[in-house]
Amino acid sequence: MPTFDVDRDRINLFHVGPEYIFSEYFEGDELFSDLEPYYDADEYRFAVPEADIDDVTSRLEDAYYDPVLVEDLEPYCVVKEKYTKHADILRESVATWERRGNLFFLLPDELTVKEALEDGATLLADTEYVVGL
């Protein structure tokens, strides 16, 4: 019997406090409707309590996504000075915060981190700062 290998889209779900957060645009309404109770419209992201994460990852897998639970946020964080061009980075970010004249961005994947670095951001690991959402 033939099998079909499907390239699944990876989605990083970031463990922040008592929940996992992620940002993803889902084509089609069915999956979004299924996950809508977790959608935070003010932050433009999903926030899933730890108690519900197994159910949500199962739903994502059923929709042919590859959910990855991320505990170490640092590789996905970049920094820019506050009054520098950052709209493109902000648009892609899962979370942002400000500290001491700098803007911090948690980005959804390695590709957006690379693009942010090309846009003048600095990896958090290359600064004096630590993750502090």
Biotite code that builds the C-alpha atoms (Angstrom):
import biotite.structure as struc

atoms = struc.array([
    struc.Atom([0.000, 0.000, 0.000], chain_id="A", res_id=1, res_name="MET", atom_name="CA", element="C"),
    struc.Atom([1.515, 3.391, -0.950], chain_id="A", res_id=2, res_name="PRO", atom_name="CA", element="C"),
    struc.Atom([2.309, 5.953, 1.689], chain_id="A", res_id=3, res_name="THR", atom_name="CA", element="C"),
    struc.Atom([2.396, 9.672, 1.244], chain_id="A", res_id=4, res_name="PHE", atom_name="CA", element="C"),
    struc.Atom([5.025, 11.876, 2.794], chain_id="A", res_id=5, res_name="ASP", atom_name="CA", element="C"),
    struc.Atom([3.697, 15.345, 3.435], chain_id="A", res_id=6, res_name="VAL", atom_name="CA", element="C"),
    struc.Atom([5.965, 18.242, 4.277], chain_id="A", res_id=7, res_name="ASP", atom_name="CA", element="C"),
    struc.Atom([4.407, 19.670, 7.379], chain_id="A", res_id=8, res_name="ARG", atom_name="CA", element="C"),
    struc.Atom([4.698, 23.357, 8.203], chain_id="A", res_id=9, res_name="ASP", atom_name="CA", element="C"),
    struc.Atom([6.561, 23.777, 11.466], chain_id="A", res_id=10, res_name="ARG", atom_name="CA", element="C"),
    struc.Atom([4.954, 25.990, 14.098], chain_id="A", res_id=11, res_name="ILE", atom_name="CA", element="C"),
    struc.Atom([6.954, 26.969, 17.172], chain_id="A", res_id=12, res_name="ASN", atom_name="CA", element="C"),
    struc.Atom([4.851, 27.236, 20.319], chain_id="A", res_id=13, res_name="LEU", atom_name="CA", element="C"),
    struc.Atom([6.780, 29.294, 22.873], chain_id="A", res_id=14, res_name="PHE", atom_name="CA", element="C"),
    struc.Atom([6.463, 28.486, 26.569], chain_id="A", res_id=15, res_name="HIS", atom_name="CA", element="C"),
    struc.Atom([5.937, 31.825, 28.305], chain_id="A", res_id=16, res_name="VAL", atom_name="CA", element="C"),
    struc.Atom([4.762, 31.713, 31.901], chain_id="A", res_id=17, res_name="GLY", atom_name="CA", element="C"),
    struc.Atom([1.686, 29.502, 32.297], chain_id="A", res_id=18, res_name="PRO", atom_name="CA", element="C"),
    struc.Atom([0.955, 29.268, 28.569], chain_id="A", res_id=19, res_name="GLU", atom_name="CA", element="C"),
    struc.Atom([2.316, 28.615, 25.104], chain_id="A", res_id=20, res_name="TYR", atom_name="CA", element="C"),
    struc.Atom([2.087, 31.407, 22.553], chain_id="A", res_id=21, res_name="ILE", atom_name="CA", element="C"),
    struc.Atom([2.340, 31.310, 18.783], chain_id="A", res_id=22, res_name="PHE", atom_name="CA", element="C"),
    struc.Atom([1.391, 33.337, 15.767], chain_id="A", res_id=23, res_name="SER", atom_name="CA", element="C"),
    struc.Atom([0.222, 31.677, 12.583], chain_id="A", res_id=24, res_name="GLU", atom_name="CA", element="C"),
    struc.Atom([-2.073, 32.514, 9.689], chain_id="A", res_id=25, res_name="TYR", atom_name="CA", element="C"),
    struc.Atom([-4.208, 29.498, 8.857], chain_id="A", res_id=26, res_name="PHE", atom_name="CA", element="C"),
    struc.Atom([-5.575, 29.189, 5.355], chain_id="A", res_id=27, res_name="GLU", atom_name="CA", element="C"),
    struc.Atom([-9.168, 28.124, 5.572], chain_id="A", res_id=28, res_name="GLY", atom_name="CA", element="C"),
    struc.Atom([-11.539, 28.837, 8.387], chain_id="A", res_id=29, res_name="ASP", atom_name="CA", element="C"),
    struc.Atom([-11.880, 25.394, 9.947], chain_id="A", res_id=30, res_name="GLU", atom_name="CA", element="C"),
    struc.Atom([-8.624, 25.235, 11.917], chain_id="A", res_id=31, res_name="LEU", atom_name="CA", element="C"),
    struc.Atom([-8.823, 28.875, 12.968], chain_id="A", res_id=32, res_name="PHE", atom_name="CA", element="C"),
    struc.Atom([-12.399, 28.331, 14.165], chain_id="A", res_id=33, res_name="SER", atom_name="CA", element="C"),
    struc.Atom([-11.251, 25.276, 16.084], chain_id="A", res_id=34, res_name="ASP", atom_name="CA", element="C"),
    struc.Atom([-8.482, 27.242, 17.826], chain_id="A", res_id=35, res_name="LEU", atom_name="CA", element="C"),
    struc.Atom([-10.342, 30.555, 18.117], chain_id="A", res_id=36, res_name="GLU", atom_name="CA", element="C"),
    struc.Atom([-10.969, 30.217, 21.880], chain_id="A", res_id=37, res_name="PRO", atom_name="CA", element="C"),
    struc.Atom([-7.191, 30.601, 22.276], chain_id="A", res_id=38, res_name="TYR", atom_name="CA", element="C"),
    struc.Atom([-6.835, 33.579, 19.948], chain_id="A", res_id=39, res_name="TYR", atom_name="CA", element="C"),
    struc.Atom([-5.883, 36.890, 21.567], chain_id="A", res_id=40, res_name="ASP", atom_name="CA", element="C"),
    struc.Atom([-7.054, 39.515, 19.061], chain_id="A", res_id=41, res_name="ALA", atom_name="CA", element="C"),
    struc.Atom([-5.286, 42.326, 20.948], chain_id="A", res_id=42, res_name="ASP", atom_name="CA", element="C"),
    struc.Atom([-1.921, 40.598, 20.608], chain_id="A", res_id=43, res_name="GLU", atom_name="CA", element="C"),
    struc.Atom([-2.571, 38.924, 17.211], chain_id="A", res_id=44, res_name="TYR", atom_name="CA", element="C"),
    struc.Atom([-1.487, 35.543, 18.531], chain_id="A", res_id=45, res_name="ARG", atom_name="CA", element="C"),
    struc.Atom([-2.710, 32.361, 20.120], chain_id="A", res_id=46, res_name="PHE", atom_name="CA", element="C"),
    struc.Atom([-2.209, 31.803, 23.854], chain_id="A", res_id=47, res_name="ALA", atom_name="CA", element="C"),
    struc.Atom([-2.760, 28.231, 25.018], chain_id="A", res_id=48, res_name="VAL", atom_name="CA", element="C"),
    struc.Atom([-2.777, 27.296, 28.716], chain_id="A", res_id=49, res_name="PRO", atom_name="CA", element="C"),
    struc.Atom([-0.352, 24.512, 29.607], chain_id="A", res_id=50, res_name="GLU", atom_name="CA", element="C"),
    struc.Atom([-3.297, 22.274, 30.526], chain_id="A", res_id=51, res_name="ALA", atom_name="CA", element="C"),
    struc.Atom([-4.616, 22.450, 26.925], chain_id="A", res_id=52, res_name="ASP", atom_name="CA", element="C"),
    struc.Atom([-1.361, 22.164, 25.004], chain_id="A", res_id=53, res_name="ILE", atom_name="CA", element="C"),
    struc.Atom([-1.616, 18.434, 24.224], chain_id="A", res_id=54, res_name="ASP", atom_name="CA", element="C"),
    struc.Atom([-5.073, 18.927, 22.707], chain_id="A", res_id=55, res_name="ASP", atom_name="CA", element="C"),
    struc.Atom([-3.924, 21.914, 20.627], chain_id="A", res_id=56, res_name="VAL", atom_name="CA", element="C"),
    struc.Atom([-0.789, 20.188, 19.336], chain_id="A", res_id=57, res_name="THR", atom_name="CA", element="C"),
    struc.Atom([-2.925, 17.196, 18.371], chain_id="A", res_id=58, res_name="SER", atom_name="CA", element="C"),
    struc.Atom([-5.296, 19.460, 16.429], chain_id="A", res_id=59, res_name="ARG", atom_name="CA", element="C"),
    struc.Atom([-2.352, 21.075, 14.656], chain_id="A", res_id=60, res_name="LEU", atom_name="CA", element="C"),
    struc.Atom([-0.881, 17.683, 13.764], chain_id="A", res_id=61, res_name="GLU", atom_name="CA", element="C"),
    struc.Atom([-4.258, 16.558, 12.414], chain_id="A", res_id=62, res_name="ASP", atom_name="CA", element="C"),
    struc.Atom([-4.185, 19.643, 10.152], chain_id="A", res_id=63, res_name="ALA", atom_name="CA", element="C"),
    struc.Atom([-0.705, 18.630, 8.864], chain_id="A", res_id=64, res_name="TYR", atom_name="CA", element="C"),
    struc.Atom([1.342, 21.062, 10.926], chain_id="A", res_id=65, res_name="TYR", atom_name="CA", element="C"),
    struc.Atom([4.436, 20.164, 12.913], chain_id="A", res_id=66, res_name="ASP", atom_name="CA", element="C"),
    struc.Atom([4.016, 21.864, 16.317], chain_id="A", res_id=67, res_name="PRO", atom_name="CA", element="C"),
    struc.Atom([7.262, 22.222, 18.268], chain_id="A", res_id=68, res_name="VAL", atom_name="CA", element="C"),
    struc.Atom([7.218, 23.202, 21.934], chain_id="A", res_id=69, res_name="LEU", atom_name="CA", element="C"),
    struc.Atom([10.007, 25.710, 22.548], chain_id="A", res_id=70, res_name="VAL", atom_name="CA", element="C"),
    struc.Atom([11.319, 26.265, 26.062], chain_id="A", res_id=71, res_name="GLU", atom_name="CA", element="C"),
    struc.Atom([14.458, 28.285, 25.201], chain_id="A", res_id=72, res_name="ASP", atom_name="CA", element="C"),
    struc.Atom([13.255, 31.592, 23.748], chain_id="A", res_id=73, res_name="LEU", atom_name="CA", element="C"),
    struc.Atom([16.666, 33.254, 23.397], chain_id="A", res_id=74, res_name="GLU", atom_name="CA", element="C"),
    struc.Atom([17.511, 31.970, 19.878], chain_id="A", res_id=75, res_name="PRO", atom_name="CA", element="C"),
    struc.Atom([14.261, 33.521, 18.632], chain_id="A", res_id=76, res_name="TYR", atom_name="CA", element="C"),
    struc.Atom([14.756, 36.944, 20.252], chain_id="A", res_id=77, res_name="CYS", atom_name="CA", element="C"),
    struc.Atom([16.267, 40.009, 18.623], chain_id="A", res_id=78, res_name="VAL", atom_name="CA", element="C"),
    struc.Atom([16.837, 43.580, 19.811], chain_id="A", res_id=79, res_name="VAL", atom_name="CA", element="C"),
    struc.Atom([16.655, 46.973, 18.090], chain_id="A", res_id=80, res_name="LYS", atom_name="CA", element="C"),
    struc.Atom([17.106, 50.467, 19.424], chain_id="A", res_id=81, res_name="GLU", atom_name="CA", element="C"),
    struc.Atom([13.729, 52.035, 20.084], chain_id="A", res_id=82, res_name="LYS", atom_name="CA", element="C"),
    struc.Atom([13.722, 54.796, 17.483], chain_id="A", res_id=83, res_name="TYR", atom_name="CA", element="C"),
    struc.Atom([15.089, 52.805, 14.560], chain_id="A", res_id=84, res_name="THR", atom_name="CA", element="C"),
    struc.Atom([13.207, 51.236, 11.671], chain_id="A", res_id=85, res_name="LYS", atom_name="CA", element="C"),
    struc.Atom([11.476, 48.111, 12.963], chain_id="A", res_id=86, res_name="HIS", atom_name="CA", element="C"),
    struc.Atom([7.996, 47.853, 11.374], chain_id="A", res_id=87, res_name="ALA", atom_name="CA", element="C"),
    struc.Atom([8.869, 44.753, 9.332], chain_id="A", res_id=88, res_name="ASP", atom_name="CA", element="C"),
    struc.Atom([10.194, 42.971, 12.420], chain_id="A", res_id=89, res_name="ILE", atom_name="CA", element="C"),
    struc.Atom([7.206, 44.036, 14.523], chain_id="A", res_id=90, res_name="LEU", atom_name="CA", element="C"),
    struc.Atom([4.788, 42.719, 11.903], chain_id="A", res_id=91, res_name="ARG", atom_name="CA", element="C"),
    struc.Atom([6.342, 39.238, 12.134], chain_id="A", res_id=92, res_name="GLU", atom_name="CA", element="C"),
    struc.Atom([6.798, 39.087, 15.908], chain_id="A", res_id=93, res_name="SER", atom_name="CA", element="C"),
    struc.Atom([4.975, 36.796, 18.304], chain_id="A", res_id=94, res_name="VAL", atom_name="CA", element="C"),
    struc.Atom([5.663, 39.090, 21.261], chain_id="A", res_id=95, res_name="ALA", atom_name="CA", element="C"),
    struc.Atom([7.369, 42.439, 21.844], chain_id="A", res_id=96, res_name="THR", atom_name="CA", element="C"),
    struc.Atom([8.536, 44.349, 24.877], chain_id="A", res_id=97, res_name="TRP", atom_name="CA", element="C"),
    struc.Atom([10.576, 47.435, 25.658], chain_id="A", res_id=98, res_name="GLU", atom_name="CA", element="C"),
    struc.Atom([13.405, 47.963, 28.080], chain_id="A", res_id=99, res_name="ARG", atom_name="CA", element="C"),
    struc.Atom([16.034, 50.677, 28.540], chain_id="A", res_id=100, res_name="ARG", atom_name="CA", element="C"),
    struc.Atom([15.509, 52.318, 25.152], chain_id="A", res_id=101, res_name="GLY", atom_name="CA", element="C"),
    struc.Atom([15.432, 49.053, 23.233], chain_id="A", res_id=102, res_name="ASN", atom_name="CA", element="C"),
    struc.Atom([12.691, 47.015, 21.603], chain_id="A", res_id=103, res_name="LEU", atom_name="CA", element="C"),
    struc.Atom([12.741, 43.235, 21.973], chain_id="A", res_id=104, res_name="PHE", atom_name="CA", element="C"),
    struc.Atom([11.040, 40.874, 19.548], chain_id="A", res_id=105, res_name="PHE", atom_name="CA", element="C"),
    struc.Atom([10.217, 37.185, 19.907], chain_id="A", res_id=106, res_name="LEU", atom_name="CA", element="C"),
    struc.Atom([10.102, 35.867, 16.348], chain_id="A", res_id=107, res_name="LEU", atom_name="CA", element="C"),
    struc.Atom([8.282, 32.756, 15.127], chain_id="A", res_id=108, res_name="PRO", atom_name="CA", element="C"),
    struc.Atom([11.154, 30.905, 13.443], chain_id="A", res_id=109, res_name="ASP", atom_name="CA", element="C"),
    struc.Atom([14.768, 30.909, 12.316], chain_id="A", res_id=110, res_name="GLU", atom_name="CA", element="C"),
    struc.Atom([13.970, 32.491, 8.953], chain_id="A", res_id=111, res_name="LEU", atom_name="CA", element="C"),
    struc.Atom([12.362, 35.592, 10.487], chain_id="A", res_id=112, res_name="THR", atom_name="CA", element="C"),
    struc.Atom([15.294, 35.871, 12.897], chain_id="A", res_id=113, res_name="VAL", atom_name="CA", element="C"),
    struc.Atom([17.675, 35.852, 9.918], chain_id="A", res_id=114, res_name="LYS", atom_name="CA", element="C"),
    struc.Atom([15.576, 38.473, 8.125], chain_id="A", res_id=115, res_name="GLU", atom_name="CA", element="C"),
    struc.Atom([15.523, 40.659, 11.258], chain_id="A", res_id=116, res_name="ALA", atom_name="CA", element="C"),
    struc.Atom([19.312, 40.449, 11.511], chain_id="A", res_id=117, res_name="LEU", atom_name="CA", element="C"),
    struc.Atom([19.562, 41.521, 7.874], chain_id="A", res_id=118, res_name="GLU", atom_name="CA", element="C"),
    struc.Atom([17.256, 44.423, 8.792], chain_id="A", res_id=119, res_name="ASP", atom_name="CA", element="C"),
    struc.Atom([19.684, 45.650, 11.476], chain_id="A", res_id=120, res_name="GLY", atom_name="CA", element="C"),
    struc.Atom([18.515, 43.792, 14.577], chain_id="A", res_id=121, res_name="ALA", atom_name="CA", element="C"),
    struc.Atom([20.910, 42.087, 16.992], chain_id="A", res_id=122, res_name="THR", atom_name="CA", element="C"),
    struc.Atom([20.499, 38.616, 18.448], chain_id="A", res_id=123, res_name="LEU", atom_name="CA", element="C"),
    struc.Atom([19.570, 38.830, 22.101], chain_id="A", res_id=124, res_name="LEU", atom_name="CA", element="C"),
    struc.Atom([22.455, 36.452, 22.889], chain_id="A", res_id=125, res_name="ALA", atom_name="CA", element="C"),
    struc.Atom([24.872, 39.035, 21.459], chain_id="A", res_id=126, res_name="ASP", atom_name="CA", element="C"),
    struc.Atom([23.728, 41.720, 23.917], chain_id="A", res_id=127, res_name="THR", atom_name="CA", element="C"),
    struc.Atom([23.894, 42.251, 27.667], chain_id="A", res_id=128, res_name="GLU", atom_name="CA", element="C"),
    struc.Atom([20.168, 41.492, 27.966], chain_id="A", res_id=129, res_name="TYR", atom_name="CA", element="C"),
    struc.Atom([18.236, 38.361, 28.848], chain_id="A", res_id=130, res_name="VAL", atom_name="CA", element="C"),
    struc.Atom([14.748, 37.220, 27.885], chain_id="A", res_id=131, res_name="VAL", atom_name="CA", element="C"),
    struc.Atom([12.234, 38.988, 30.067], chain_id="A", res_id=132, res_name="GLY", atom_name="CA", element="C"),
    struc.Atom([8.665, 38.818, 28.860], chain_id="A", res_id=133, res_name="LEU", atom_name="CA", element="C"),
])
